[in-house]
């Protein structure tokens, strides 16, 4: 009984931990998916909407190329000081 | 005889010269207008919409990658995610480079054939998506 409770608690904890990330990813992804869909349908976003998406891509790119924090013991790229 | 040939060749070549359009501001009948002498858009030119499709598809892939990277940086994911991020970034840089080139070209020369630059951008985005899938970035 206790172990079942522990597993349930772990699942809930993980859900709370990951859910905001998943929601954030979907929120970031949605405008691009909508734009591709409307473009294929023939209407497409307006010039202003496309300019906003372009700016959004530039912001995302700057975030994406930021270096990761320094590695810690256990990380694959961690190099032990001699 | 030679002179005649040269004159004929000259006349033939002259016909290839870039003659300005007779009605540059008019709209051709082929595009729903009334003018018979107005220029038309080259139908082979890659439309801006094709660039936008690749561009926005890149944006979607980038959004997924950025959230994966942030989760990795916050140590929400197993340490192996660092390798995945580091392996993917060079492909991302290449995709952004080709995007900038294509964007510049499409904006500066809206009536020229942009297929080459858009194709290069599309290939780079596809490579970026493939490495993302290989590295389990979803």
Backbone of each chain as ProteinMPNN parsed JSONL, in Angstrom:
{"seq_chain_A": "XXXXXXXXXXXXXXXXXXXXXXXXXXXXXXXXXXXXXXXXXXXXXXXXXXXXXXXXXXXXXXXXXXXXXXXXXXXXXXXXXX", "coords_chain_A": {"N_chain_A": [[0.842, -1.206, 0.0], [1.902, 1.176, 0.888], [4.001, 1.444, -0.929], [2.64, 1.745, -3.323], [1.439, 4.163, -2.88], [3.684, 5.728, -2.723], [4.646, 5.55, -5.339], [2.539, 6.744, -6.748], [2.688, 9.286, -5.69], [5.176, 10.043, -6.667], [4.673, 10.065, -9.411], [2.807, 12.125, -9.557], [4.385, 14.224, -8.665], [6.303, 14.35, -10.701], [4.656, 14.997, -12.828], [3.794, 17.537, -12.07], [6.2, 18.784, -12.208], [6.931, 18.566, -14.906], [4.739, 19.389, -16.435], [4.36, 22.285, -16.764], [6.47, 22.807, -18.505], [5.818, 21.336, -20.763], [3.469, 22.595, -21.503], [4.482, 25.127, -22.03], [6.144, 24.559, -24.224], [4.221, 23.784, -26.099], [2.832, 26.168, -26.329], [4.796, 27.823, -27.434], [5.175, 26.556, -29.816], [2.739, 26.595, -31.152], [1.966, 29.089, -32.664], [3.633, 28.903, -34.931], [2.978, 26.44, -36.061], [0.323, 26.966, -36.703], [0.688, 29.004, -38.578], [2.046, 27.664, -40.656], [0.087, 25.844, -41.372], [-2.041, 27.528, -42.243], [-0.757, 28.776, -44.343], [-0.33, 26.693, -46.121], [-2.939, 26.097, -46.672], [-3.58, 28.292, -48.126], [-4.267, 30.897, -47.409], [-2.545, 32.117, -45.377], [-0.35, 33.901, -43.039], [-0.628, 37.449, -42.229], [1.424, 40.212, -43.421], [2.36, 41.579, -41.185], [1.92, 39.712, -39.141], [3.652, 37.718, -39.984], [6.063, 39.061, -39.76], [6.175, 39.321, -37.004], [6.422, 36.641, -36.309], [8.892, 36.106, -37.435], [10.517, 37.707, -35.837], [10.112, 36.398, -33.465], [11.346, 33.948, -34.014], [13.995, 34.793, -34.15], [14.416, 35.539, -31.482], [14.049, 33.072, -30.191], [16.162, 31.701, -31.321], [18.399, 33.015, -30.263], [18.103, 32.255, -27.625], [18.457, 29.539, -27.91], [21.124, 29.101, -28.663], [22.557, 29.774, -26.502], [25.166, 28.965, -24.269], [25.242, 25.915, -22.358], [24.922, 25.558, -18.751], [27.973, 25.229, -16.742], [29.483, 21.952, -16.775], [28.793, 19.352, -14.358], [29.973, 16.95, -11.889], [29.319, 13.73, -13.127], [28.055, 14.519, -15.396], [28.145, 14.021, -18.979], [30.048, 15.554, -20.318], [31.791, 16.326, -18.388], [34.917, 17.209, -17.135], [37.409, 16.077, -15.117], [39.364, 18.03, -12.903], [42.932, 18.139, -13.014]], "CA_chain_A": [[0.0, 0.0, 0.0], [2.809, 2.316, 1.001], [4.779, 1.604, -2.174], [1.717, 2.284, -4.334], [1.284, 5.579, -2.554], [4.956, 6.385, -3.081], [4.707, 5.656, -6.815], [1.537, 7.75, -7.138], [3.237, 10.587, -5.292], [6.265, 10.342, -7.6], [4.062, 10.409, -10.705], [2.211, 13.469, -9.427], [5.5, 15.177, -8.58], [6.886, 14.495, -12.047], [3.678, 15.726, -13.654], [3.847, 18.96, -11.685], [7.494, 19.286, -12.654], [7.045, 18.61, -16.375], [3.57, 19.969, -17.116], [4.557, 23.661, -17.261], [7.386, 22.772, -19.657], [5.077, 20.838, -21.927], [2.543, 23.668, -21.893], [5.311, 26.194, -22.618], [6.565, 24.1, -25.562], [3.055, 23.852, -26.995], [2.542, 27.596, -26.571], [5.81, 28.349, -28.357], [5.057, 25.861, -31.103], [1.426, 26.806, -31.784], [1.87, 30.093, -33.746], [4.337, 28.445, -36.141], [2.165, 25.372, -36.658], [-0.855, 27.619, -37.294], [1.118, 29.741, -39.774], [2.324, 26.695, -41.729], [-1.202, 25.284, -41.787], [-2.798, 28.517, -43.03], [-0.008, 29.021, -45.584], [-0.602, 25.569, -47.025], [-4.348, 26.239, -47.095], [-3.647, 29.329, -49.155], [-4.45, 32.264, -46.897], [-1.266, 32.521, -44.813], [-0.389, 35.033, -42.117], [-0.434, 38.774, -42.834], [2.829, 40.67, -43.379], [2.688, 41.926, -39.798], [2.0, 38.464, -38.366], [4.877, 37.027, -40.38], [7.184, 39.806, -39.174], [6.203, 38.948, -35.581], [6.96, 35.275, -36.227], [10.329, 36.222, -37.729], [11.165, 38.237, -34.633], [10.041, 35.316, -32.465], [12.396, 32.971, -34.354], [15.291, 35.364, -33.759], [14.514, 35.452, -30.014], [14.244, 31.654, -29.853], [17.515, 31.312, -31.741], [19.358, 33.535, -29.273], [17.993, 31.395, -26.43], [18.908, 28.177, -28.233], [22.586, 28.969, -28.79], [23.222, 30.104, -25.228], [25.835, 27.766, -23.782], [24.669, 25.273, -21.175], [25.729, 25.834, -17.553], [29.157, 24.36, -16.699], [29.161, 20.574, -16.39], [29.05, 18.931, -12.982], [30.304, 15.514, -11.855], [28.225, 12.886, -13.609], [27.674, 14.949, -16.749], [29.027, 13.368, -19.964], [31.141, 16.434, -20.736], [32.541, 16.788, -17.208], [36.342, 16.828, -17.136], [37.933, 16.235, -13.752], [40.617, 18.798, -12.832], [44.091, 17.333, -12.613]], "C_chain_A": [[0.879, 1.258, 0.0], [3.575, 2.56, -0.293], [3.906, 2.18, -3.297], [1.532, 3.782, -4.134], [2.531, 6.365, -2.965], [5.055, 6.585, -4.59], [3.748, 6.741, -7.302], [2.053, 9.153, -6.845], [4.339, 11.024, -6.265], [5.71, 10.788, -8.967], [3.495, 11.828, -10.657], [3.317, 14.533, -9.396], [6.092, 15.443, -9.96], [5.953, 15.285, -12.963], [3.732, 17.218, -13.358], [5.13, 19.591, -12.217], [7.505, 19.517, -14.174], [5.913, 19.376, -17.058], [3.8, 21.401, -17.604], [5.473, 23.716, -18.478], [6.658, 22.345, -20.919], [4.137, 21.934, -22.443], [3.316, 24.796, -22.584], [5.728, 25.83, -24.047], [5.408, 24.229, -26.548], [2.713, 25.306, -27.328], [3.526, 28.21, -27.563], [5.611, 27.805, -29.769], [3.809, 26.297, -31.886], [1.403, 27.876, -32.884], [2.534, 29.646, -35.043], [3.524, 27.368, -36.859], [0.941, 25.982, -37.354], [-0.476, 28.325, -38.597], [1.377, 28.786, -40.941], [1.004, 26.154, -42.281], [-1.97, 26.274, -42.673], [-2.098, 28.801, -44.364], [-0.289, 27.919, -46.6], [-2.04, 25.66, -47.548], [-4.52, 27.35, -48.122], [-3.769, 30.736, -48.625], [-3.127, 32.804, -46.327], [-1.384, 33.697, -43.868], [-0.205, 36.35, -42.861], [1.052, 39.142, -42.729], [3.261, 40.929, -41.933], [2.841, 40.665, -38.95], [3.29, 37.723, -38.687], [6.108, 37.732, -39.807], [7.324, 39.464, -37.688], [6.8, 37.547, -35.408], [8.47, 35.275, -36.478], [11.095, 36.688, -36.494], [11.2, 37.164, -33.544], [11.125, 34.263, -32.722], [13.76, 33.501, -33.914], [15.499, 35.272, -32.237], [14.8, 34.001, -29.59], [15.666, 31.217, -30.195], [18.556, 31.777, -30.717], [19.324, 32.692, -27.996], [18.63, 30.032, -26.691], [20.421, 28.055, -28.241], [23.324, 29.391, -27.516], [23.92, 28.849, -24.708], [25.165, 27.215, -22.516], [25.501, 25.653, -19.948], [26.916, 24.862, -17.475], [28.796, 22.946, -16.23], [29.52, 20.283, -14.933], [29.426, 17.454, -12.99], [29.088, 14.675, -12.237], [27.745, 13.284, -14.987], [28.633, 14.329, -17.77], [30.2, 14.244, -20.384], [31.954, 16.962, -19.547], [33.979, 16.285, -17.29], [36.894, 17.127, -15.75], [39.238, 17.028, -13.801], [41.756, 17.906, -12.38], [44.73, 17.909, -11.355]], "O_chain_A": [[0.659, 2.223, -0.733], [3.779, 3.701, -0.709], [4.362, 2.988, -4.107], [1.476, 4.556, -5.09], [2.455, 7.484, -3.472], [5.485, 7.636, -5.065], [4.097, 7.553, -8.159], [1.881, 10.078, -7.639], [4.433, 12.193, -6.639], [6.198, 11.737, -9.582], [3.674, 12.62, -11.582], [3.2, 15.592, -10.013], [6.348, 16.586, -10.339], [6.388, 16.119, -13.757], [3.719, 18.05, -14.265], [5.154, 20.755, -12.619], [8.019, 20.526, -14.657], [6.103, 19.945, -18.133], [3.468, 21.712, -18.749], [5.294, 24.547, -19.368], [6.851, 22.912, -21.994], [4.026, 22.167, -23.647], [2.866, 25.348, -23.588], [5.677, 26.66, -24.955], [5.575, 24.711, -27.668], [2.351, 25.629, -28.46], [3.147, 29.009, -28.42], [5.843, 28.489, -30.765], [3.823, 26.358, -33.116], [0.867, 27.607, -33.96], [2.057, 29.97, -36.131], [3.396, 27.374, -38.083], [0.571, 25.567, -38.452], [-1.204, 28.262, -39.587], [0.981, 29.06, -42.074], [0.827, 26.025, -43.492], [-2.486, 25.899, -43.725], [-2.75, 29.036, -45.381], [-0.464, 28.185, -47.789], [-2.317, 25.343, -48.705], [-5.481, 27.354, -48.892], [-3.409, 31.687, -49.32], [-2.652, 33.851, -46.767], [-2.385, 34.414, -43.88], [0.307, 36.374, -43.98], [1.826, 38.474, -42.043], [4.357, 40.558, -41.515], [3.766, 40.555, -38.145], [3.942, 37.171, -37.8], [7.077, 37.081, -39.416], [8.435, 39.334, -37.172], [7.578, 37.3, -34.486], [9.223, 34.548, -35.829], [12.152, 36.158, -36.15], [12.176, 37.037, -32.805], [11.743, 33.751, -31.788], [14.579, 32.757, -33.374], [16.595, 34.972, -31.764], [15.665, 33.739, -28.754], [16.291, 30.46, -29.452], [19.467, 31.033, -30.355], [20.354, 32.443, -27.369], [19.26, 29.448, -25.809], [20.954, 27.012, -27.865], [24.554, 29.368, -27.46], [23.322, 27.773, -24.706], [24.601, 27.963, -21.717], [26.664, 26.032, -20.087], [26.872, 23.789, -18.075], [27.911, 22.77, -15.392], [30.427, 20.89, -14.362], [29.22, 16.773, -13.995], [27.983, 14.884, -11.736], [27.103, 12.493, -15.678], [29.808, 14.13, -17.465], [31.247, 13.723, -20.768], [32.711, 17.924, -19.681], [34.226, 15.095, -17.486], [36.855, 18.261, -15.274], [40.111, 16.75, -14.623], [41.601, 17.05, -11.509], [45.719, 17.368, -10.861]]}, "seq_chain_B": "XXXXXXXXXXXXXXXXXXXXXXXXXXXXXXXXXXXXXXXXXXXXXXXXXXXXXXXXXXXXXXXXXXXXXXXXXXXXXXXXXXXXXXXXXXXXXXXXXXXXXXXXXXXXXXXXXXXXXXXXXXXXXXXXXXXXXXXXXX", "coords_chain_B": {"N_chain_B": [[29.791, 38.869, -98.221], [30.481, 38.006, -95.663], [30.047, 40.347, -94.281], [27.299, 40.643, -94.473], [26.458, 38.462, -92.986], [27.457, 39.218, -90.473], [25.98, 41.553, -89.99], [23.38, 40.483, -89.919], [23.639, 38.798, -87.722], [24.102, 40.678, -85.774], [21.624, 42.019, -85.74], [20.01, 39.933, -84.876], [21.06, 39.421, -82.324], [20.54, 41.847, -81.141], [17.85, 41.75, -80.771], [17.659, 40.307, -78.502], [18.162, 42.019, -76.498], [17.574, 43.796, -73.399], [14.6, 45.043, -73.351], [12.799, 47.786, -72.188], [9.701, 47.516, -70.361], [6.579, 48.249, -71.929], [4.418, 49.118, -70.546], [4.915, 49.572, -67.635], [3.625, 50.02, -65.187], [1.174, 48.958, -65.433], [-1.339, 46.314, -65.275], [-1.139, 43.014, -66.225], [-3.177, 41.227, -68.636], [-2.975, 38.577, -68.222], [-2.792, 38.333, -65.555], [-5.181, 39.084, -64.582], [-5.571, 41.756, -65.16], [-5.898, 44.639, -67.415], [-4.077, 45.321, -69.315], [-2.185, 44.639, -72.267], [0.473, 44.753, -72.642], [1.836, 44.926, -70.276], [4.289, 43.965, -67.796], [4.691, 40.569, -66.563], [4.715, 38.529, -63.583], [7.405, 36.322, -63.174], [6.562, 33.021, -63.591], [8.124, 30.962, -62.661], [9.444, 31.781, -60.479], [10.267, 31.282, -57.104], [7.792, 31.468, -54.747], [7.132, 33.84, -52.12], [5.67, 32.66, -50.18], [6.521, 30.036, -50.073], [8.998, 30.259, -48.928], [8.139, 31.202, -46.46], [6.793, 28.971, -45.449], [8.876, 27.115, -45.011], [10.362, 28.64, -43.257], [8.606, 29.013, -41.041], [8.225, 26.42, -40.318], [10.763, 25.821, -39.481], [10.807, 27.521, -37.292], [8.995, 26.207, -35.594], [10.351, 23.771, -35.057], [12.527, 24.849, -33.796], [11.362, 25.983, -31.52], [10.664, 23.7, -30.072], [13.219, 22.652, -29.627], [14.418, 24.685, -28.075], [12.952, 24.617, -25.691], [13.581, 22.066, -24.819], [16.322, 22.399, -24.446], [16.324, 24.324, -22.391], [15.108, 22.87, -20.341], [17.051, 20.976, -20.016], [19.215, 22.555, -19.199], [18.217, 23.359, -16.758], [18.414, 21.067, -15.385], [16.375, 19.199, -15.407], [16.225, 17.054, -16.981], [17.826, 13.882, -17.817], [21.48, 13.668, -17.518], [22.563, 13.043, -20.027], [21.329, 14.603, -21.884], [22.807, 16.834, -22.354], [24.775, 16.155, -24.194], [23.149, 15.703, -26.411], [22.148, 18.279, -26.901], [24.522, 19.666, -27.45], [25.366, 18.358, -29.738], [23.418, 19.058, -31.537], [23.397, 21.824, -31.846], [25.348, 22.853, -33.829], [24.017, 22.219, -36.25], [21.79, 23.744, -35.984], [22.88, 26.307, -36.081], [23.767, 26.327, -38.709], [21.344, 26.128, -40.078], [20.178, 28.553, -39.34], [21.958, 30.307, -40.545], [21.571, 29.787, -43.306], [18.955, 30.535, -43.392], [19.067, 33.294, -42.905], [20.42, 34.071, -45.232], [18.565, 33.323, -47.209], [16.368, 34.87, -46.473], [17.334, 37.441, -46.812], [17.78, 37.441, -49.58], [15.205, 36.961, -50.671], [13.871, 39.21, -49.778], [15.319, 41.307, -50.936], [15.355, 40.757, -53.671], [12.569, 40.357, -54.826], [11.418, 39.515, -57.213], [13.062, 37.745, -58.432], [14.297, 34.44, -59.174], [14.169, 32.433, -56.442], [14.702, 29.882, -55.79], [17.077, 28.388, -55.292], [18.244, 29.423, -52.888], [16.15, 29.053, -51.106], [15.858, 26.312, -51.238], [18.334, 25.509, -50.168], [18.021, 26.445, -47.581], [15.823, 24.911, -46.808], [16.966, 22.33, -46.906], [18.883, 22.565, -44.866], [17.213, 22.969, -42.674], [15.86, 20.547, -42.657], [18.002, 18.836, -42.049], [18.513, 19.727, -39.485], [16.139, 18.984, -38.206], [16.307, 16.221, -38.478], [18.594, 15.55, -36.968], [17.656, 16.341, -34.516], [15.623, 14.47, -34.084], [17.137, 12.148, -34.066], [18.613, 12.536, -31.771], [16.701, 12.406, -29.895], [15.229, 14.662, -29.203], [12.375, 16.009, -28.348]], "CA_chain_B": [[29.008, 37.808, -97.592], [30.765, 38.067, -94.235], [29.407, 41.546, -93.714], [25.854, 40.36, -94.348], [26.299, 37.549, -91.832], [27.689, 39.991, -89.25], [24.823, 42.442, -89.786], [22.234, 39.648, -89.512], [23.919, 38.349, -86.35], [23.884, 41.847, -84.91], [20.175, 42.248, -85.607], [19.47, 38.837, -84.068], [21.459, 39.632, -80.933], [19.873, 43.054, -80.637], [16.487, 41.402, -80.351], [17.727, 39.718, -77.162], [18.454, 43.068, -75.507], [16.536, 43.989, -72.398], [13.759, 46.167, -73.76], [11.932, 48.146, -71.065], [8.289, 47.207, -70.569], [5.839, 49.377, -72.478], [3.421, 49.578, -69.579], [5.445, 48.969, -66.411], [2.754, 50.132, -64.011], [-0.104, 48.307, -65.718], [-1.504, 44.929, -64.831], [-1.33, 42.195, -67.421], [-4.419, 40.451, -68.758], [-2.694, 37.227, -67.714], [-2.93, 38.364, -64.097], [-6.486, 39.657, -64.24], [-5.632, 43.19, -65.484], [-6.428, 44.989, -68.729], [-2.994, 45.667, -70.233], [-1.6, 43.55, -73.059], [1.924, 44.934, -72.721], [2.41, 45.051, -68.93], [5.099, 42.785, -67.442], [4.064, 39.616, -65.632], [5.654, 37.907, -62.659], [7.933, 35.058, -63.673], [5.875, 31.938, -62.875], [9.079, 30.01, -62.088], [10.017, 32.347, -59.265], [9.752, 30.696, -55.876], [6.984, 32.479, -54.08], [7.527, 34.129, -50.745], [4.959, 31.744, -49.285], [7.332, 28.827, -49.886], [9.997, 30.616, -47.919], [7.457, 31.301, -45.167], [6.493, 27.626, -44.94], [10.129, 26.564, -44.464], [10.731, 29.507, -42.132], [7.763, 28.744, -39.884], [8.5, 25.048, -39.904], [12.004, 25.956, -38.711], [10.419, 28.126, -36.013], [8.392, 25.16, -34.763], [11.418, 22.871, -34.606], [13.358, 25.643, -32.884], [10.623, 26.121, -30.258], [10.816, 22.426, -29.354], [14.614, 22.533, -29.201], [14.715, 25.655, -27.005], [12.374, 24.134, -24.433], [14.402, 20.919, -24.416], [17.586, 22.942, -23.965], [16.082, 24.962, -21.097], [14.882, 21.805, -19.36], [18.372, 20.355, -19.801], [20.007, 23.502, -18.409], [17.667, 23.366, -15.393], [18.664, 19.717, -14.865], [15.136, 18.417, -15.3], [16.401, 15.874, -17.829], [19.062, 13.154, -17.498], [22.675, 14.399, -17.994], [22.869, 12.761, -21.437], [20.716, 15.644, -22.727], [23.848, 17.815, -22.703], [25.381, 15.696, -25.447], [22.166, 15.92, -27.482], [22.11, 19.716, -27.199], [25.793, 20.077, -28.075], [25.45, 17.809, -31.103], [22.397, 19.675, -32.391], [23.631, 23.267, -32.053], [25.953, 23.204, -35.132], [22.991, 22.134, -37.306], [20.934, 24.913, -35.778], [23.616, 27.48, -36.593], [23.773, 26.265, -40.178], [19.983, 26.444, -40.527], [19.966, 29.998, -39.173], [22.773, 30.974, -41.577], [20.888, 29.684, -44.603], [17.711, 31.32, -43.25], [19.416, 34.701, -43.098], [20.742, 34.264, -46.647], [17.322, 33.239, -47.992], [15.528, 36.012, -46.119], [17.933, 38.608, -47.465], [17.573, 37.34, -51.026], [13.773, 37.097, -50.984], [13.469, 40.6, -49.524], [15.994, 42.228, -51.854], [15.006, 40.462, -55.072], [11.293, 39.628, -54.763], [10.974, 38.997, -58.516], [14.042, 36.804, -58.989], [14.107, 33.046, -58.783], [14.821, 32.217, -55.138], [14.649, 28.452, -55.482], [18.333, 27.864, -54.745], [18.445, 29.791, -51.481], [15.094, 28.431, -50.293], [16.202, 24.882, -51.165], [19.447, 25.364, -49.216], [17.42, 26.654, -46.259], [14.999, 23.732, -46.525], [17.866, 21.208, -46.612], [19.49, 22.781, -43.55], [16.158, 22.75, -41.667], [15.632, 19.104, -42.597], [19.123, 18.256, -41.297], [18.297, 20.107, -38.084], [15.048, 18.154, -37.68], [16.769, 14.828, -38.416], [19.492, 15.385, -35.808], [16.796, 16.448, -33.328], [14.956, 13.183, -33.882], [18.165, 11.172, -33.701], [19.045, 12.789, -30.399], [15.535, 12.261, -29.003], [14.743, 15.967, -28.75], [10.957, 16.1, -28.757]], "C_chain_B": [[29.184, 37.839, -96.079], [30.046, 39.242, -93.572], [27.917, 41.301, -93.501], [25.599, 39.479, -93.13], [26.45, 38.326, -90.529], [26.505, 40.904, -88.935], [23.624, 41.639, -89.3], [22.394, 39.182, -88.071], [23.668, 39.484, -85.358], [22.419, 42.108, -84.676], [19.569, 41.189, -84.7], [19.791, 39.051, -82.59], [20.753, 40.839, -80.32], [18.47, 42.736, -80.149], [16.471, 40.775, -78.958], [17.931, 40.774, -76.087], [17.267, 43.269, -74.578], [15.725, 45.241, -72.726], [12.832, 46.523, -72.588], [10.466, 47.879, -71.385], [7.547, 48.446, -71.049], [4.881, 49.978, -71.449], [3.81, 49.024, -68.191], [4.505, 49.026, -65.215], [1.409, 49.434, -64.212], [-0.153, 46.884, -65.197], [-1.879, 44.07, -66.031], [-2.675, 41.481, -67.421], [-4.23, 39.033, -68.212], [-2.824, 37.153, -66.19], [-4.216, 39.08, -63.685], [-6.609, 41.147, -64.541], [-6.176, 43.425, -66.874], [-5.335, 45.201, -69.766], [-2.441, 44.436, -70.957], [-0.075, 43.629, -73.086], [2.583, 45.093, -71.346], [3.242, 43.805, -68.609], [4.322, 41.851, -66.52], [5.145, 39.044, -64.73], [6.099, 36.575, -63.251], [7.293, 33.903, -62.907], [6.838, 30.938, -62.233], [9.683, 30.516, -60.778], [9.405, 31.674, -58.04], [9.004, 31.775, -55.114], [7.441, 32.66, -52.646], [6.864, 33.146, -49.788], [5.765, 30.468, -49.055], [8.428, 29.068, -48.858], [9.345, 30.64, -46.536], [7.157, 29.926, -44.582], [7.747, 27.02, -44.304], [10.511, 27.331, -43.198], [9.92, 29.152, -40.884], [7.925, 27.307, -39.402], [9.801, 24.997, -39.093], [11.694, 26.53, -37.325], [9.828, 27.095, -35.064], [9.438, 24.222, -34.19], [12.303, 23.577, -33.575], [12.682, 25.782, -31.52], [10.766, 24.853, -29.422], [12.239, 22.314, -28.804], [14.913, 23.447, -28.008], [14.156, 25.164, -25.674], [13.115, 22.915, -23.911], [15.7, 21.419, -23.794], [17.433, 23.573, -22.571], [15.865, 23.914, -20.002], [16.193, 21.117, -19.013], [19.225, 21.265, -18.909], [19.528, 23.54, -16.961], [17.774, 21.99, -14.725], [17.37, 18.945, -14.574], [15.264, 17.107, -16.066], [17.683, 15.151, -17.435], [20.284, 13.848, -18.122], [23.007, 14.176, -19.471], [22.289, 13.828, -22.369], [21.758, 16.671, -23.16], [24.509, 17.452, -24.029], [24.444, 15.979, -26.616], [22.14, 17.395, -27.889], [23.379, 20.127, -27.95], [25.934, 19.538, -29.496], [24.504, 18.526, -32.061], [22.716, 21.123, -32.745], [24.323, 23.602, -33.388], [24.952, 23.165, -36.289], [22.041, 23.334, -37.214], [21.601, 26.169, -36.341], [23.59, 27.509, -38.117], [22.387, 26.644, -40.728], [19.722, 27.95, -40.425], [20.758, 30.784, -40.228], [22.089, 30.946, -42.931], [19.574, 30.466, -44.57], [18.002, 32.794, -43.509], [19.698, 34.993, -44.57], [19.463, 34.282, -47.491], [16.432, 34.451, -47.728], [16.02, 37.281, -46.824], [17.61, 38.608, -48.956], [16.114, 37.602, -51.392], [13.32, 38.546, -50.809], [14.053, 41.536, -50.586], [15.573, 42.013, -53.308], [13.683, 39.692, -55.126], [10.852, 39.034, -56.096], [11.993, 38.06, -59.154], [13.777, 35.398, -58.459], [14.888, 32.759, -57.501], [14.898, 30.734, -54.787], [15.914, 27.943, -54.803], [18.49, 28.171, -53.258], [17.388, 29.146, -50.592], [15.363, 26.929, -50.149], [17.312, 24.64, -50.144], [18.932, 25.503, -47.782], [16.619, 25.413, -45.857], [15.875, 22.526, -46.153], [18.458, 21.341, -45.205], [18.463, 22.546, -42.433], [15.874, 21.26, -41.529], [16.746, 18.415, -41.812], [18.955, 18.526, -39.806], [17.209, 19.219, -37.456], [15.499, 16.703, -37.51], [17.656, 14.626, -37.197], [18.691, 15.504, -34.517], [16.135, 15.108, -33.03], [15.951, 12.124, -33.439], [18.572, 11.31, -32.236], [17.884, 12.718, -29.402], [15.022, 13.577, -28.466], [13.328, 16.144, -29.25], [10.185, 16.907, -27.736]], "O_chain_B": [[28.227, 37.722, -95.314], [29.517, 39.135, -92.465], [27.347, 41.697, -92.485], [24.671, 39.706, -92.355], [25.678, 38.129, -89.59], [26.079, 41.021, -87.786], [22.927, 42.059, -88.376], [21.437, 39.167, -87.297], [23.113, 39.291, -84.277], [22.004, 42.386, -83.551], [18.722, 41.492, -83.859], [18.934, 38.89, -81.721], [20.415, 40.845, -79.136], [17.964, 43.374, -79.227], [15.428, 40.709, -78.308], [17.881, 40.466, -74.896], [16.124, 42.959, -74.915], [16.132, 46.359, -72.409], [12.152, 45.646, -72.054], [10.04, 48.0, -72.533], [7.851, 49.561, -70.625], [4.577, 51.171, -71.475], [3.144, 48.143, -67.648], [4.578, 48.178, -64.326], [0.608, 49.33, -63.283], [0.847, 46.328, -64.742], [-2.826, 44.374, -66.757], [-3.239, 41.171, -66.371], [-5.186, 38.379, -67.797], [-2.947, 36.073, -65.612], [-4.319, 39.611, -62.58], [-7.631, 41.754, -64.221], [-6.825, 42.557, -67.458], [-5.618, 45.256, -70.963], [-2.254, 43.368, -70.374], [0.592, 42.682, -73.504], [3.78, 45.37, -71.272], [2.937, 42.714, -69.093], [3.42, 42.274, -65.796], [6.33, 39.069, -65.062], [5.288, 35.801, -63.759], [7.463, 33.809, -61.691], [6.438, 30.157, -61.369], [10.349, 29.77, -60.06], [8.188, 31.516, -57.946], [9.53, 32.861, -54.872], [8.044, 31.773, -52.042], [7.405, 32.832, -48.728], [5.706, 29.881, -47.975], [8.74, 28.207, -48.036], [9.923, 30.158, -45.562], [7.251, 29.729, -43.371], [7.691, 26.48, -43.199], [10.929, 26.742, -42.201], [10.479, 29.007, -39.797], [7.778, 27.022, -38.214], [9.919, 24.227, -38.14], [12.246, 26.085, -36.318], [10.124, 27.104, -33.869], [9.426, 23.911, -32.998], [12.762, 22.968, -32.609], [13.345, 25.709, -30.485], [10.966, 24.922, -28.209], [12.436, 21.926, -27.652], [15.574, 23.039, -27.053], [14.817, 25.283, -24.642], [13.264, 22.745, -22.701], [16.128, 20.929, -22.749], [18.278, 23.392, -21.695], [16.369, 24.05, -18.887], [16.42, 20.725, -17.869], [19.876, 20.795, -17.976], [20.326, 23.73, -16.043], [17.272, 21.792, -13.618], [17.289, 18.156, -13.632], [14.507, 16.165, -15.833], [18.545, 15.741, -16.783], [20.151, 14.537, -19.133], [23.654, 15.016, -20.097], [22.715, 13.941, -23.518], [21.614, 17.305, -24.205], [24.768, 18.312, -24.871], [24.876, 16.434, -27.675], [22.114, 17.718, -29.076], [23.318, 20.839, -28.951], [26.544, 20.178, -30.353], [24.765, 18.591, -33.263], [22.348, 21.597, -33.82], [23.916, 24.567, -34.035], [25.031, 23.985, -37.204], [21.564, 23.857, -38.221], [20.955, 26.986, -36.996], [23.416, 28.561, -38.733], [22.275, 27.379, -41.708], [19.119, 28.545, -41.319], [20.285, 31.799, -40.738], [22.033, 31.961, -43.626], [19.133, 30.995, -45.59], [17.271, 33.46, -44.242], [19.277, 36.022, -45.098], [19.293, 35.131, -48.365], [15.818, 34.991, -48.648], [15.237, 38.071, -47.351], [17.221, 39.629, -49.522], [15.824, 38.369, -52.311], [12.5, 39.05, -51.577], [13.374, 42.439, -51.073], [15.45, 42.966, -54.076], [13.676, 38.502, -55.44], [10.002, 38.144, -56.12], [11.81, 37.628, -60.292], [13.121, 35.21, -57.435], [16.116, 32.834, -57.483], [15.128, 30.371, -53.633], [15.842, 27.163, -53.853], [18.826, 27.291, -52.466], [17.678, 28.741, -49.467], [15.132, 26.345, -49.09], [17.25, 23.696, -49.356], [19.354, 24.773, -46.886], [16.717, 24.93, -44.729], [15.569, 21.794, -45.212], [18.527, 20.37, -44.453], [18.795, 21.997, -41.382], [15.671, 20.762, -40.422], [16.482, 17.521, -41.009], [19.221, 17.66, -38.973], [17.347, 18.764, -36.32], [15.134, 16.035, -36.542], [17.497, 13.646, -36.469], [19.009, 14.843, -33.528], [16.09, 14.664, -31.883], [15.665, 11.31, -32.562], [18.838, 10.319, -31.556], [18.071, 12.944, -28.207], [14.437, 13.615, -27.383], [13.105, 16.398, -30.434], [8.98, 17.104, -27.888]]}, "name": "protein", "num_of_chains": 2, "seq": "XXXXXXXXXXXXXXXXXXXXXXXXXXXXXXXXXXXXXXXXXXXXXXXXXXXXXXXXXXXXXXXXXXXXXXXXXXXXXXXXXXXXXXXXXXXXXXXXXXXXXXXXXXXXXXXXXXXXXXXXXXXXXXXXXXXXXXXXXXXXXXXXXXXXXXXXXXXXXXXXXXXXXXXXXXXXXXXXXXXXXXXXXXXXXXXXXXXXXXXXXXXXXXXXXXXXXXXXXXXX"}
